[in-house]
Amino acid sequence: MRVALTGATGFLGLRLVRELLEQQPSLTVLGHAGSGGALGRITRFMELGGAPAGLIAELPARLRVVEVDLCRPELGLPSAEYRRLADELDVIWHSAGNINLDDDLGSLRRTNVEGTRHVLELAAAGARRPLVVHIGTAFVGGARRDGVVYEDELDDAHGFENGYERSKYEAEVLVRDWSRRHRRPVVVMRPGVLVTDLPPSPELPAHPLQFLSRIVESSARGGGLGGKDVPEWRRPVVRLAGDPRGHLNLMPVEHAAAVMVRLASRPPSGLADTYHVVHDHDVATTVLTALVERIAPVKVRLVGKRPDDPARLEAAVDLYPGFTPYLSHRRRFDDTRVRTLLGPYSSGVRVDLDYLTSGITTSRTGSTTGAR
Ligand SMILES: NC(=O)c1ccc[n+]([C@@H]2O[C@H](COP(=O)([O-])OP(=O)(O)OC[C@H]3O[C@@H](n4cnc5c(N)ncnc54)[C@H](OP(=O)(O)O)[C@@H]3O)[C@@H](O)[C@H]2O)c1
């Protein structure tokens, strides 16, 4: 069986490669053309992540890299090469994407929507009718802040917190329409926010909480706040819009990849099988504010709405506007389908303040800035 994967050098894609190699003798990596060095980056991840030496040594033989640009028709490949690729594939994992919550909608759509369209076209062109496994996000649920979001729901009734959510919603609509029109099965994985406790490295892709920590840290530095060991009483209060009873689903990326690969190996129903790949316990918003207080010498106070008169520091800390609304979320993602198929499962990993701190702090310096 020939399996291909987009986004293999990404935060999630690297873990998918590792999981898929447990099942497959070889993989076709659809690397990002112009970004370069996919094999080297995957190898470095395996080394930093403690993969067995035998597996690392086999990577050049087991991974075939084809450089593509998802934003271009036929993935930017010469026609003959595109046809050959399409005809040899049995499964296409589509994990590439633009995860910058605050990027302009045009750029987000180019990668997340048009990129997905081009992957679907590749699947439609293939003689072997490959199965498409699309990596979506639980956040297609949009700006709905309360209640339960179910796996079969997909609508834009609540609007979206940011352009990223909208682009991922549009991509999933495309995937479902394609499945209906072509009568082809697809599998849609919807993870929560992906996190890790593997310390950051300039050689590894950054993840959403790392973006957040970088912004907070540089705001604090810009505000002349000094080091993290400033005593409690000297820390300025920073008001952030959020709900102290709120919670957010943070899923260890390694566990997410393992669950996804198990789900994808089940026989598809023939329609769009959609799964919430989420942690069994949400993380309280107050844990996230405690994380901010670990990164910067401030006291965070959650308030009902964004202050009309933000102090300079408050305005600076709020430099990740795509993320701030999540501090007000209290919804849950139902994952009944996943549990029905896999049985009760738990990563056994407690995502708490220490876990999250580990994933944003380089052990050598205690700095949170080590990212690509
Ligand atoms: N991270 C999360 O918390 C999270 C949560 C829910 C869902 N997801 C979804 O999971 C998927 C993977 O996210 P991630 O965190 O792994 O993202 P990431 O670390 O930013 O990785 C993105 C991947 O996409 C590739 N890529 C970007 N533009 C491309 C293009 N035009 N052509 C070919 N490849 C391109 C990148 O290659 P280069 O690195 O070489 O540019 C990289 O391998 C995305 O679909 C995302 O929406 C992520």
The ligand as an ORCA input file, in Angstrom:
! r2SCAN-3c Opt
* xyz 0 1
  N      -1.071     22.830     15.758
  C      -2.288     22.729     16.285
  O      -2.526     23.029     17.451
  C      -3.424     22.213     15.431
  C      -4.669     22.043     16.061
  C      -5.734     21.561     15.298
  C      -5.542     21.258     13.958
  N      -4.323     21.454     13.387
  C      -4.179     21.145     11.961
  O      -3.159     20.179     11.841
  C      -2.478     20.334     10.602
  C      -0.990     20.387     10.858
  O      -0.697     21.495     11.701
  P       0.774     21.707     12.277
  O       0.635     22.193     13.656
  O       1.602     20.508     11.992
  O       1.261     22.925     11.340
  P       2.770     23.377     11.037
  O       3.709     22.922     12.085
  O       2.715     24.846     10.747
  O       3.123     22.605      9.697
  C       2.571     22.961      8.480
  C       3.086     22.024      7.414
  O       2.508     22.379      6.157
  C       3.560     22.523      5.175
  N       3.132     23.491      4.168
  C       2.730     24.764      4.384
  N       2.433     25.362      3.212
  C       2.640     24.444      2.236
  C       2.519     24.455      0.822
  N       2.106     25.557      0.169
  N       2.827     23.340      0.115
  C       3.250     22.219      0.771
  N       3.375     22.148      2.113
  C       3.085     23.245      2.845
  C       4.736     22.990      6.000
  O       5.952     22.780      5.300
  P       7.241     23.714      5.682
  O       7.434     23.584      7.145
  O       8.361     23.120      4.922
  O       6.874     25.092      5.257
  C       4.612     22.092      7.218
  O       5.104     20.809      6.938
  C      -3.035     21.609      9.965
  O      -3.981     21.246      9.009
  C      -3.710     22.318     11.123
  O      -4.788     23.107     10.689
  C      -3.255     21.917     14.081
*
